[in-house]
Amino acid sequence: MITPVKTESLPDKIASQIINLITEGKFKTGEALPSERKLAEMFNVGRSSVREAMKLLETSNFIQTYPGKKAIIKNFTEDSIKNPIQIMINKDHQKIVELTKVRVFLESYGARDAALNRTEEDIEKLQEIISKMESDFKNNILNFETDFKFHTAIAGATKNLIYIQLIENIHDIIITSLKFYREILFISDLSQRNLLKQHKSIFEAIKNSNPEKAEKMIRKHLEYVIKEYSLKVKKKGFGDTQ
């Protein structure tokens, strides 16, 4: 059946272009869009068309406007992903294991894609983080933020904006699990040495553009975390994680 062809209005076109710029990372979530005047200049349109486009974006939940302030780009997946899981995972050992199993699937892809798409800038960033991990180990410092930065740097190296956004969105959830199992359960010198060695192996595989090895090493790392965490939780009598 033939349906009528709809002509897209100018505000629709402006809104679509702004959404593309958001998804491409040109406009960042949490930041303000350029002013109405600036956007009108950028798109070479009248300010009334920009105003209508802003209404469309707000209706679609992409931005939030405040009286007397610029339009703020909303993190439109954060609340829907983060809040229910954050509530469930609060020091629930079984849920922390389940989260880490999900990370095995996600980050195996991430490491593989990072090895294929990494730039020299990505390698420098990862090397800097590894050096910080080595320094922390020598000084007996437990730093879960450095651990998380390593995994987010790998995500950045994939150049996949959806994957990067997803990892950033579940930042607080992953930090909860990292803090809990690193500060409480992975306090021995041997455990910290093993984690450092695993991170270095992942880094070397990405540096050498070896996707198969990168995937294998990060899977091995996260499966080690699951195994050791489960064993130590059971030994300490915190509860069953099976």
C-alpha positions as CSV (number, residue, x, y, z in Angstrom):
1,M,0.0,0.0,0.0
2,I,1.3,3.4,-0.9
3,T,1.3,5.9,2.0
4,P,1.6,9.7,1.7
5,V,5.1,11.1,1.8
6,K,5.6,13.4,4.7
7,T,7.7,16.5,4.4
8,E,9.9,17.0,7.4
9,S,9.5,20.5,8.9
10,L,12.5,22.7,9.6
11,P,12.2,22.4,13.4
12,D,12.1,18.6,12.9
13,K,15.3,18.7,10.8
14,I,17.1,20.9,13.4
15,A,16.0,18.5,16.2
16,S,17.2,15.5,14.3
17,Q,20.6,17.1,13.7
18,I,21.0,18.0,17.3
19,I,20.1,14.4,18.3
20,N,22.8,13.2,15.9
21,L,25.3,15.5,17.5
22,I,24.4,14.2,21.0
23,T,24.7,10.5,19.9
24,E,28.0,11.3,18.2
25,G,29.3,12.8,21.4
26,K,29.7,16.3,19.9
27,F,27.2,17.6,22.5
28,K,27.8,15.9,25.9
29,T,25.1,14.7,28.3
30,G,24.8,16.8,31.4
31,E,26.1,19.9,29.5
32,A,24.2,22.8,28.1
33,L,23.4,23.2,24.5
34,P,24.6,26.3,22.8
35,S,22.4,29.3,23.1
36,E,19.3,29.8,20.9
37,R,21.1,32.5,19.0
38,K,24.2,30.4,18.5
39,L,22.2,27.4,17.3
40,A,20.4,29.7,14.8
41,E,23.7,30.8,13.5
42,M,25.1,27.2,13.3
43,F,22.1,25.9,11.3
44,N,21.5,29.2,9.4
45,V,17.9,29.4,10.4
46,G,15.6,31.7,12.3
47,R,15.5,31.7,16.1
48,S,11.8,30.8,16.0
49,S,12.7,27.5,14.3
50,V,15.3,26.7,16.9
51,R,12.7,27.5,19.6
52,E,10.3,24.9,18.1
53,A,13.1,22.4,17.8
54,M,13.9,22.8,21.5
55,K,10.3,22.1,22.3
56,L,10.5,18.9,20.3
57,L,13.7,17.8,22.0
58,E,12.2,18.5,25.4
59,T,9.0,16.5,24.6
60,S,11.2,13.6,23.4
61,N,13.1,13.7,26.7
62,F,16.5,14.6,25.2
63,I,16.8,18.0,27.0
64,Q,15.6,19.7,30.1
65,T,15.0,23.5,30.0
66,Y,15.1,25.7,33.0
67,P,13.7,29.3,33.3
68,G,16.4,31.8,32.5
69,K,19.0,29.0,31.8
70,K,20.2,27.1,28.7
71,A,18.8,23.7,27.8
72,I,20.6,20.8,29.5
73,I,21.2,17.6,27.7
74,K,19.7,14.7,29.6
75,N,21.3,11.4,30.3
76,F,18.3,9.7,28.9
77,T,19.3,6.1,29.8
78,E,20.9,6.6,33.2
79,D,17.9,6.5,35.5
80,S,16.3,3.6,33.7
81,I,19.5,1.5,33.8
82,K,21.1,2.6,37.0
83,N,18.5,3.1,39.7
84,P,16.8,-0.4,39.8
85,I,20.1,-2.2,39.6
86,Q,21.7,0.1,42.2
87,I,19.0,-0.7,44.7
88,M,19.3,-4.5,44.1
89,I,23.1,-4.6,44.2
90,N,23.6,-2.8,47.6
91,K,26.0,-5.2,49.2
92,D,24.1,-8.2,47.9
93,H,26.8,-10.7,47.2
94,Q,24.8,-12.8,44.7
95,K,23.9,-9.7,42.7
96,I,27.5,-8.5,42.6
97,V,28.5,-11.9,41.1
98,E,25.6,-11.6,38.6
99,L,26.8,-8.1,37.6
100,T,30.3,-9.3,37.1
101,K,29.0,-12.1,34.9
102,V,27.2,-9.5,32.8
103,R,30.5,-7.6,32.6
104,V,32.2,-10.7,31.2
105,F,29.9,-10.5,28.2
106,L,30.1,-6.7,27.8
107,E,33.8,-6.2,28.4
108,S,34.9,-9.2,26.3
109,Y,33.5,-7.4,23.4
110,G,35.0,-4.1,24.6
111,A,38.5,-5.4,24.9
112,R,38.3,-7.1,21.5
113,D,37.0,-3.9,19.8
114,A,39.5,-1.8,21.7
115,A,42.4,-3.9,20.3
116,L,41.0,-3.3,16.8
117,N,40.3,0.5,17.1
118,R,42.8,1.8,19.7
119,T,44.9,4.9,18.9
120,E,48.3,5.8,20.2
121,E,46.5,8.3,22.5
122,D,44.5,5.4,23.9
123,I,47.6,3.4,24.6
124,E,49.3,6.4,26.4
125,K,46.2,6.8,28.6
126,L,46.1,3.0,29.4
127,Q,49.9,3.0,30.1
128,E,49.5,5.9,32.5
129,I,46.7,4.0,34.4
130,I,48.9,0.8,34.5
131,S,51.8,2.9,35.9
132,K,49.4,4.2,38.6
133,M,48.3,0.7,39.4
134,E,51.9,-0.4,39.8
135,S,52.6,2.6,42.1
136,D,49.6,1.8,44.2
137,F,50.6,-1.8,44.5
138,K,54.1,-0.9,45.6
139,N,52.7,1.5,48.2
140,N,50.0,-1.0,49.3
141,I,47.1,1.3,48.2
142,L,43.7,-0.1,47.2
143,N,42.3,2.3,44.6
144,F,39.1,1.1,42.9
145,E,38.8,4.4,41.0
146,T,42.0,3.6,39.1
147,D,40.6,0.1,38.4
148,F,37.4,1.7,37.0
149,K,39.4,4.2,34.9
150,F,41.2,1.3,33.3
151,H,38.0,-0.3,32.2
152,T,36.5,3.0,31.0
153,A,39.6,3.7,29.0
154,I,39.2,0.4,27.3
155,A,35.6,1.4,26.5
156,G,36.8,4.7,25.1
157,A,39.3,2.9,22.8
158,T,36.4,1.0,21.1
159,K,35.1,4.2,19.6
160,N,31.6,2.8,20.0
161,L,29.6,5.6,21.5
162,I,26.7,3.5,22.6
163,Y,29.1,1.1,24.5
164,I,31.0,4.0,26.1
165,Q,27.7,5.6,27.2
166,L,26.5,2.3,28.7
167,I,29.7,1.8,30.7
168,E,29.6,5.4,31.9
169,N,25.9,5.0,32.9
170,I,26.6,2.1,35.1
171,H,29.6,3.8,36.7
172,D,28.1,3.9,40.2
173,I,27.0,0.3,40.0
174,I,30.4,-1.0,39.0
175,I,32.1,1.2,41.5
176,T,29.9,-0.3,44.2
177,S,31.1,-3.8,43.3
178,L,34.7,-2.8,42.8
179,K,34.9,-1.1,46.1
180,F,33.2,-3.9,48.0
181,Y,35.2,-6.8,46.6
182,R,38.5,-5.0,46.4
183,E,38.5,-3.4,49.8
184,I,37.0,-6.3,51.7
185,L,38.1,-9.4,49.9
186,F,41.1,-8.7,47.6
187,I,43.3,-7.3,50.4
188,S,46.1,-9.9,50.2
189,D,49.4,-9.2,48.5
190,L,48.9,-12.2,46.2
191,S,45.4,-11.1,45.2
192,Q,46.6,-7.6,44.4
193,R,49.6,-9.0,42.5
194,N,47.3,-11.2,40.4
195,L,44.9,-8.4,39.6
196,L,47.8,-6.1,38.5
197,K,49.3,-8.9,36.3
198,Q,45.9,-9.5,34.7
199,H,45.4,-5.8,33.9
200,K,48.9,-5.6,32.4
201,S,48.1,-8.7,30.2
202,I,44.9,-7.0,29.0
203,F,46.8,-3.8,28.3
204,E,49.6,-5.6,26.3
205,A,47.0,-7.4,24.1
206,I,45.3,-4.1,23.3
207,K,48.6,-2.4,22.7
208,N,49.6,-5.1,20.3
209,S,46.3,-5.0,18.5
210,N,45.5,-8.6,19.3
211,P,41.7,-8.8,19.7
212,E,41.6,-12.6,20.4
213,K,44.1,-12.3,23.3
214,A,42.5,-9.1,24.6
215,E,39.1,-10.8,24.8
216,K,40.7,-13.9,26.4
217,M,42.6,-11.9,29.0
218,I,39.7,-9.8,30.1
219,R,37.5,-12.8,30.3
220,K,40.1,-14.6,32.4
221,H,40.4,-11.5,34.7
222,L,36.7,-11.2,35.4
223,E,36.2,-15.0,35.8
224,Y,39.1,-14.9,38.3
225,V,37.2,-12.1,40.2
226,I,34.0,-14.1,40.2
227,K,35.7,-17.3,41.5
228,E,37.8,-15.6,44.2
229,Y,35.0,-13.4,45.3
230,S,32.6,-16.3,45.6
231,L,35.2,-18.4,47.5
232,K,36.1,-15.7,50.0
233,V,32.5,-14.6,50.6
234,K,31.7,-18.2,51.5
235,K,34.8,-18.6,53.7
236,K,34.0,-15.4,55.6
237,G,30.4,-16.6,56.0
238,F,28.8,-13.6,54.3
239,G,26.3,-15.7,52.5
240,D,25.8,-18.1,49.5
241,T,26.7,-16.8,46.1
242,Q,25.9,-20.0,44.2
